[in-house]
């Protein structure tokens, strides 16, 4: 090993593989100081040394939040003579996070420390951040640093900021193996890196050490070589062997496939213990379907299914009626037909009375302002919508090339500027109108006090006709909303999810919306007249924000392959498929012995298909004794658990390898025969397999 501190260069052959690749295990996101932006913890240098030794890290970076501790960094570097330690800082930049990593030669360190002090002085609370311009001012020439933003990890650095940083950004940090795989496969994405974000604190034990590290294919280590490596995705991987087929799950070196893993083992050999440990590693982001979890064994399970069904039904109703709800809200704010007719009648009566009593007009009633109408204030809703739409076009990242092809960004910005200026003018004009109307009102009231002539009340005839048209259109829309129709159908395995709309049948049917304490008999009598129906619902005490839900009933039904509602056993099958689909929001899918709950035909025809699809985008691990799952599904990786009783108690061991491997091995290199293990686990041994095979042949013939 050679360390040239003044040049910031490090060479080491510890992780050279058999092909001569220089794979360096790197963790460039480690915290050793609790700043105002972090949670409280006590740093322990011995824990850091042990962490480096146990995980075999070659390169680390100390990246505390918005600060750099120069003295502590020197102590850490001295304590780790065989590890290359880089100086860094995690900066709160425009509501996102970005790692800034420098070379560790003495000249760079001194300058980097002073720049980090500026950041520290600007970040006084956990809610503070710095602007892009301030970031550029502080760090200057960004080509001297390795910049890694939070990309598929919260809090993400906004894409606008990443675009401004331009060629200085070549890699993005992710929060899971799943996201690493996605970014690695997509040519349009940055090179992914997966680091620990580890708080090195007193009292943490080695079994809790993170294993989220990234391997770089480099010989020498400095900012430039790291950047060159990150420009080529093929030189960045999750393991020292290069590639993304496997990743480390436990500190002892145990691997999992990034695809489909199958776990075998006899009863009480640690399968469930291992699955629990894997789930814990993902800190709440694992979808874990436990053994027997989905069996409908009693009333509670049936009730749970009905409750889940009700939630899905309510969500479907909300999606279907959301825009109609906006119309209903507007109608609730609109004057009723009776109120409008009353205003019109009063206006007409006043006009006729004024004509009949023209002889009582005096100098006050003859003045222009006596019957003057208010200035109509122009609504600013339309210009607000235009400003919002222009902003949407400007901020769009996914469709920016198409938008700019037809609408250049300079034109959009000019449009936005002019719209904002016009909005300000209209706001000022509204203020003028408001002041003038107040003055008119004051004068009119004074003139009325001094005159015996009746004053004609104000009426907005334009609004009168708008309201009338609103009610006509609303009635048409409301009648269309409640017509019987299929909203959507979706296939889920051999099940069909059908969502449909229909009119409510009676007042009791309305109660399904959850209005148990309100009588709706009188309201339902007006169900055919939408305007009167709204009035009756208000009179019955229905809350305004729930009225729109009482226009159409939404049915959410789960049908089997025969088009009939699902039975008890089919409910379990449907729930299982839904839970597998829901796992797309998680970072790993874990299933413990699905054969305990379902028959082999369902497992082969339905479950295997869904699981294989999920394993294309995320790690999946299944514990099984069943050959339909274990064999027919064709896994990417096999694990076998074994328990040994020794003097100090039981010890659990895991052997693993590819399905085609002749032997499975544990982390210490001990091997067992793959053929024998697989046959014993799935077929109860070769003899039992042969006997069953003979029976099947006899039955067939």
N, C-alpha and C positions, 0 to 999 in steps of 0.2 A: 504494500500500500504506500501511496505517495500523497502527501498533502503539501500544497504550495499555497499557503495562506495569503501571501501578498498578491498572488495572481488570481485568487479565488478559484483555483482549479483542484479537482479531486479525481484520483483514479483508483480503482479497486477491482479486483477480479473475483470477489467472493461469490457473486451471483452470475458469473459467466456460465451459460448452459453448454450442452455438448456441441452445439453448432457454432459456438464462438460468440454468441450474442451477449452483450454487456447489460443485462437487465438489472436495473437499480430499483430497489423497493423504496418508494418515496411517500412521505406524509408531510405535505407542505401547508398544513393547517392545524397548528397546535397552540393552545393557550396556556400561559404560565403566570399571568397576572390578571386579577379580577379588577377591571376598570369600571367606570361609571356605566358603561354600556353592557356589562356582563353580570351574571349572577355571582354571589359571593363564594369563594373557595380559597383554600390554603394550599399554595404550591409546595410540592415535595420533590426535591431534586432526585432523591433515591428512587422514587416511583418512575420518574422520567428515564433514568438510567436502566432500570429493570424493564420498562416498557420497550425501549430500544433493543435491549438484549433478547427479550422473549420473542419479539416479532421480527427480529432480523432486519430492521430498517437500515438503509444505507444513507438516505438523505432526509433531513427534516427541515422545516422552516418554523420559526417562532413568530406567530402572527396574532398578537394581542389586539383587542379592540381599541382602535384609535390611539394607540400609544406604542412606544418601543422603549424597553428598559435596557439601556446600553450596558450597565454594570452586570445585570443578571445574565444578559446574553453572553458576555465574556465568560462568566462562571459556568454556564451550560456548555459552551464550546470546549472549555478546559476539561470538563467532566466527561466528555464524549470524544476522546481522541480518535476513535475508529469510525466515527460518523460525521458526515459533512453537514454542518449546521448553517442554515441560511438565515439572514435577518429579514424580517417582514413585518407587515402591519395590516390589519383588517379595518378598512375605512368605511364609515357610514357615508355613502355617496348618493345624494338625491334619493333617499328612502330605500336604497338597496345597499348590498355589501360587495366589496371588491378587495381581493388580496393584492398587496403590492410587495413584491419580493426582490431583494437586491443581492448583489455579490457581497461576500464577507471579507474582502480585503480591507485593511485598516483605513485607507483613504476613503473608500466608499462608505464604510461604517460611520465615520465622523460626519460626513455630509448627510447621510440617510437619517442619522439620529436627530440632526437639527431640523430636518423637514418634518419628521414625526412629532417633534415638540410643537411645531406650529399646528398640526392636526389636533393634538391633545389640548392645546389652549383654546381651540374653537369648539370642542365637544365637551360641554359642561354637564349635560344630563343625558339619559338614555334616549330621549326624544330628539336630540340634536343631530344634524348632519351637515355636510358641506356641499356646496354647489359644484357643478362641473367646472366653471371658470376658476373657482378657488382651488380646486384639485389640480388644475393645469398650472396655476400660478405657483403652488407649493412645490410640486414635483418636477416641473419644467420638462426636460427632455425625457419623455416616457420610454424611449427605446432602451434606456439603461436598465429598465426594470422588467420583471415578468409580472404581467397583470392578469389575474384570474378572477372574473366576476362570479357571484352567485348566479347561476344560469337556470338549471332545473333544480333549484333549491331556494327556499325562503330565507330571508327576504331577497327576492330577485332584483338584480340591477335592471332598470328599465331598458328596453331595446333601443330607445332613442339615444340614451347615454352610450350604450355599446357601439352604436353606429357612429357617434361623434368620436369615440376613441379609435375607431377605424382599424388600421392594421396592427395596432398595439394589442388587440384582443384576438388571440388565436385559440384559446381554450376556455371552457366553462365548467364550473364545479357543479356536480350533481349530488343528490342526497340518497341515491339508491343504485343498486346493481341494475335494476330494471331500466332506469333512466340512462345509465351508462350505455347499456346495450342499444337502446333506441338511438341515442346520439351517434354512437359508433357506426350504426348501419346507415344513417341518413347523411348523404354527401353534403347537403346544404347546411348541416349543423356544425358547430364548433367541435374541436376535439374534446371529448369528455375527460374529466379527472375526478377521482373519487377519494376524498380525504376524510380523516377522522373527526375534525373539529373537536379534538380531545381537550378537556380541562384536566391538567395533570395535578391531581389533588391528593392530599394526605388521606391515607386510609383505604384507597381503592386497591382491590386485589387483582392479581394477574388474570383470573378467569373473567374479569370485567373489561379487560383491555380491548379497545376497538381493533378491528382487522380491515377497516375500510381504507385501503391503500392502493396506490397506482404504481405500476412498473413502467420505467422509462428505459428504452434501449439506447443507452449512452455510455461512452467510455469515460470522458472527462465531465466534471460537473461544474457548471457556472450558468449564469443567467442566459447567455447566448446559446450554449449547447442544449439547455432545457427548451428554449424557444424553438430551436431548429428541430428538435425531436417532436414537439407538439404540432409542428406543421405537417407531420406525416402520421396519420392515425394508425398505420400499421406498426409504428414503433411505440405505441402506448397500449398497455393491456392490464388485465386484472390478475394475471399470474406471471410467474417468472418464465413460463414456457412460451409466452407470447400468445395472444388471442383472447377470446371472450367466452370460451366454452365452459370454463370453470371459474369459481371464485372461492375465497377462503371464508368460512363461516365461524370457526372457533379459533382462539389464540393458539391452540396446540397444532394448528396446520391443517385441520380437517377441511376438505373441499366439498363443494356442491356444484352441480351443473347449473348453468344459467338457463337451462331448459327444463326437461322433465326428469325428476329423481324418483326412484322407487326404493322403499326401505323394507327389508325382510328381517325376520328374527323370530325366535320362539317366544312364547308367552313370558312376560316378566323379565325380558332381557334389556329393557331400557329404551324401547321404541318411543313410548309416550313421553318418557323423560327427555329424550333427545328432541322430539318435536316441540315440547314446551320450551326447551333451551333455545331452539332455532327461532321460535315465535318471539321470545324475549329479546333476542338480538335485534329484532326489527322495531322494537319500541312502539307498539301499538299500530304499526303499519302492515301487520300480517293478517291475512284472512285465514282464520283457523277453524276448520269444520271438524269438530271432535266426534269421536265414536258414539253412535246411537243418538246423536244430537237431533236428528231430523225425523225420528220415528214418531208417528201419531199414536201414542199409547194411552191417551185418556182425554177427558173433557178439556183440560187446560191446553193441550196441544191443538185441539179443534178450535177453541176460543182464540188461541194465538193466530191460527191461520185466518180466521174470520176478521180479527183485528188488522192483520197485515193487508187483507183484501180491502178492508174499509179505507185504510190509509192510501192504498194505490188508487181506489175509486175517487177519493177526495182530491188526490193529486191530478188525476185525469180530468175531473170536473173543473178544477182550477185552471188547467192548461186550456181547456176548451172554451171556458166562459170568461177568461181574463179580459179580453178586449171588449166583450159585451159589458163587463162590469164597469169599464170606463164610461160607456154610453149611459148606463143606469145612473152612475154618479152624477153625470152632467144633467140628466133629467131630474134628479132629486133637487138640484140647485136651480132648476128652471121653474118659473112661476107656473102654477096650475092654470088650466083653461078658465076656471071660474074667476081666479084673480085677475087674469088678463081681460076677461070680458067685463068685470066690474070696473077696472080702470078705464076701459074704452067707453063704457056707459056713462061714467061720471064726467068724462071729457066732453062727450056729445051733449049731455045735459047742461054742462057749464057754457058751451058754445051757444046753445039755443037760448039759455037764460040771459047771456050777455047781449044777444041780439034783441031780445024782448025788452031788456032794461037799458037800452041805449040812452034813454032820456036822463038817466042818473049819472052818466059819465061826467067826470069833472076833469080839472087840469091834471090831477094825479093819475087817474085811470087812463087818460089819453097819452101819457108819456110812453116812449118806446119801450122802456124797461118793465112796465107794469105787467105785460104778458110775454116777456122775452123768455125763450127756451134756453136751457143750458147748452154750452158747447159740448159736443159729443167727443169724449176722450177716445182716441184710437187705441185699439188693443195692441199690445206689444208681443203677443204670443207668436205671431208668424215670424217676426224678425228673430226672435229667440230660437225658433226651430231652424231657421236658416243658418244662424251662427253655430248651433250645435251640429248641424249636418256638415258644414264646412270643416269644423274641427274634427269630426269623424273621418272625413276624407284625408285630412292632413296627418292624422295620427295612425291611420291604418298602416300596418307593416306587411301583412300577408299579401295585400292586393295593391301595394304602392306602385309596382311597375305598370300595372294596367291603368290605374288612376292617372299617373303622371304621363302616360302615353297620350291621353285625351285632355287632361287638365294639368298643365305644368304646375309644379309646386309654387313657383313665383306668382303665378296667376291666382292660385288658391289663397296664398298669403295676402295678396293685394285685395282679393274679394273679402277675406275675413276682416282686414283692416277697415275697409269701407263700410261693411255691415256694422261693425262695432261703433264706428263714428256716427252712422245713421241712427243706431239704437240710442246713443247718447243724445243726439238731437231730438229724437222723439220723446225721450224721457224728460228733457228740458221743456219741450212743448206741452207735455202732459202736466207739468208743474205750473206752467203759465195758465193752461185751461182750468186747472183746479183753483188757482188764485182768482181768476176772472169769474168763475162760477160762484165762488164764495162771495165776491163783491156784488154780483147780480142778485144773489139770494138776499143779501142784507138790504139792498136798495128796494127790492120787490116787497119785502116784509114791511119796510118803512112806508112805502107808498100805499100798501094795503091798509095800514093803520089810519091813514089820513083820508082814505076814499071810501065812499059807500058802495061803489060799483063792485060786483063780484069778479074775482080773478079766475081766469081759466087755468085749471091745473095742468102741469106738465105731463106729457105722454110721449113715449118713444114709439111711434107707429112702426118704424122699421123693425125694432125689437119685437113688437107685437106679432108681426107676420113671420119673423124668424122663429119665434117660439111655437107658433101654430104649425109651421112646416116641420120643426123638430119633432113635435108630437106625432105627426103623420108618419114620418120616416121611422121613428122609434117603434111605433105600433107594427110596422111592416117587418122591421128587424127582429123584434121580440117574437113575432109569430113564426118567423123562419128559424130562429134559434131552437125552438122547442119541437120542430118537426122531427119525426122519427127518422133516424139515419145512422149508418155505421161510420164512426169517426176514424177508427183504425183497427187493423188486425196485424198481429205480430206472431211469428212462429218462434217457439222455444222448444227445441227438440220435437217430440211428437205432440206437444201441446200447442194450442192456439190461444193467444190473449186477445179477446175481443172487447173493444170499447165502443159503446153506442149511446146515442142521445134519444130521448123520447119525452112526450109530455107527461107531467104528473097525472096520476089517475084520479086522486081524490085528496082531501085534506090530510088523511092519515099518511098518504104517500109523502106529503110534504114534510112530515115529522122525521123522515129518514135523514134529513139534513142536520138534525140535532136540536131542533127547536121544541123541546119537550114541554116547556112551561107556558107556551103561547097557543091560544086558540086560533086556528086558521080557517075555520069553517066559512066565516063571512068573506074572508079574502079569496078563498078558492072559488066562491060563487062568481067572482069577477075575473077569473083566470083567463077567460076569452077576450077580455078587454085590457090590454097591457097598461094603459094610462090609469084606469080605475083600479086595476090590480095593485099597482104601486101605492096608490093612496090608501087602500085597505090594509096593505102590509104595514105601512107606517102607522096607521091607526091601531093595528093589533100589537104594536110595540116591537116589531122586528127591527134589529139594528140596521142602520143604513148600509154598512159595509157587508151585510149578508144578503140583502134583498136580491141581488143579481143571481144568487145561487138557487133561487126558488122559481126560476123560469123554465129550466129543463132538468130532467132527471138523467144522470149519467150512470150507465150500467157498465161495470168492469167484471168480465166473466172469464174464467179459465176453463177451456174446453179440452177434452181428450181427443184422441185421433178419430173417434166416432162422432165428434161434435156435441158430446154430452158434458154436463158439468162434472168435474173431477171427483173421484171417490176418495176415501180416507188414505189409502195407500198411494194413490196418484198425487195426492197433495204433498206427501213427503218427497216424491220424485220431482215434482215441480219446484218445491222449495230448494231442493239440492241444486238443481240446474240454475236457479236464480242466484243462489249464494256463489256458485262458481262464476257466473257472469259479473256479479257485484265485485268480485276480486280484482277486476280491472282497475279499480281505484286504489288498490293496495300495492305493496312492493313484493309480496310473495304469497302464494296460495299453498296452504298446508291442509291435507285431508288425512284423517286417521281412520283406517279400515272401513271404507264405504261399503264393502260387501256385507258388513254386519246389518245394514239397513235395507239393501236392495238385491233384487235377483240379477242373475248373470246376463240375461238378455238386455235388461235396461242398462247395465254397466257397459256392455259391449257396444250396443247400438247408439246409446245416448251419451253416457258419461265420458267414455273414452274420447269421443269426438270433441266434446267441449274442453276437456283437459288438454288435449293435444293443441287445440287452438290457443288456449291460454299460455301454454309453454312456449309458444313462438315469440311472446313479448315479455315474459317474466319468469322467474324461477318458480317451479311447482314441485312439491314433495309429497308423496303419498306413501303411507304405511299400509301394507296389505299382506294377506296370506293367500290371496285369490289369484289363480292363474289367468282369469279374464282381465283383471287389472294388471297384474304383475308381468304377464307374458305378452298378451295380445296387444297391449298398448305400445310396446316397443320403446322403452325408456332410453334416455340419453346417459343415465348414470345410475349405478346400483350402490346401495348401502346395506350392510348387514350388521345387526347389533348382537353382541354376545355379553353374557354376564358370567364373571368368575368370582367365586367365593375364596378370599384369601384371609390371612391371619387378622388383618386390620379391617375386614368387612368386605362387602360386595364391591366389585369394580366393573364398570360398564366400558365396553370397547366397541369401536366401530371400524369395520373393514369396508373399503369402497373401491370402485373402479368402473371402467366402461363395461357395457354388457358383453362385448366381444373379448374382454380380457380373460386369459386362462386362469388368473389368480386375482383375488381381491386383497388389498393390503391395508394395514392400519398406518397411523402416522409414524410409527417406529420402524416400519418396513416388514413386519410380520405378515405372512401370507396364508390364505386359505383357498381351496379350490373353488372356483366360481360355479362350475357345473354341478358339483355336489350340493353346494349351498342353495342354488336356485331350485334344483329338483326337490330337495328336502322341504324347502319353504313353500313351494307352490303345489307340489304333487304328493307330499308326505313320503317321499323317497322313491327310488327307482322301481322297487317291487310293487308298491301300490299303484304307481303310474302304469306299469305293465299290465296289472290285473284289470284296471279300469279300461285300458285300451282293448283288452281281450273281450270284456263284457260288451263294449260298444260295438265291436266287430260282430259278435254273436247276434246282438239285437238287430243290427243292420241287415244281416243275412237271413 
